[in-house]
Amino acid sequence: MSEIASVSAGQRARLVQDALRVRDDQRAEVVAVRERATAEAQRIRQVTTEQVRLAEQRVRDRRGDLEFEQSQDRELGVQQQILDVIANDTLFERGQDQVQIVLNETRDNRQVGENLLVRDIAGARNDAIEIDTLAQRAEDLRQALIDREGRLTERRAAERASEIRQQADLRSSVSRVGEAPQRTEDTPRGSIVDVGA
């Protein structure tokens, strides 16, 4: 009996597993069908959107072509009217001559203005160079005066030192003269002799 129970339990388990497998397969098939349906719907939506965009672009292109043709027709009509007026209008020819004269005068005036501007710029450049030269000369003169003042100070100091030396030598000479022996034979060579004594 236990064998029958285990066999029947095994068969029930297989049946349950087969039922579960069938249910899993059905569920996977449903999911796959949904995904395919979603992908197809998305593809259809994209195709429809692209068709709508192309149709709108064609409409815009047609409208643009029509508007361009109409503007061309209007421009051609205006140009033809202008050409008709010009062909029969001598006043217009005179006006054209006056406009040409004014243009030539304007060109000449502009050329003269440009020449004056170039001359002024060159003059300003020369003035700047001259100012720099004058500034350099002033700096050189200032440096020369400083150098001269230094030399004069050194010369005065040297002259003062020379005067002090001369006065010291004179005092020394005078004091030697006062102490000098009375006889010339006793006077050493090179000594100062008081000949008035």
C-alpha positions, 0 to 999 in steps of 0.5 A: 500500500505504501508503494501505491501511495508513493507512486500516486504521490509521485504522479500527483507531484509530476502532474502539479509540476506539469501544470505549473510548467504549463502555467509558466509557459502560458504566462511567458507566452502572454508576456511575449504576446504583450511585448510584441503587441507593445512593440508593434503599437510603438512601431505603428505610432512611429510610422504614423507620426513620421507620415503625419510629419511628412504630410505637414512638411509637404503642406508647408513646402507647397505653401512656401512654393505658392508664397514664393511664386506669388512674391516673385509675381509681385516683384516682377510686376513692380519691376516691370512698372518701374522699368516702364516708368524709367523708359518714359521718364527723362526726369529720372535720367536727370535725377540719376545724373544728379545722384551720380554727381553727388556720389562722386563729390561724396567719394572725393570728400571722403578721400580728402578726409582720409588724406587729412586724417592720415596727415593728422595721425602722422603729425600726432605720431611725430609730435609724440616722438618729439615730446619723447625726444624733449623729455629725454633731453630734459632728463639728460640735462638734469643728469648733467646738472647733477653730475656737474654739481657733484664735480663742483662739490668735489672740487670745492672740497679738494680746494678747501683741503688744499687751503687747509694743507697750505695754511698748515704748511705755512704755519709749519714754515713760519714756526720753523723760520722762527726757530731757525739758527742765526748763522747760515752755516748752521742752517740745514739744506733746504730750510727757509732762511730769513734774509731780513735778519 
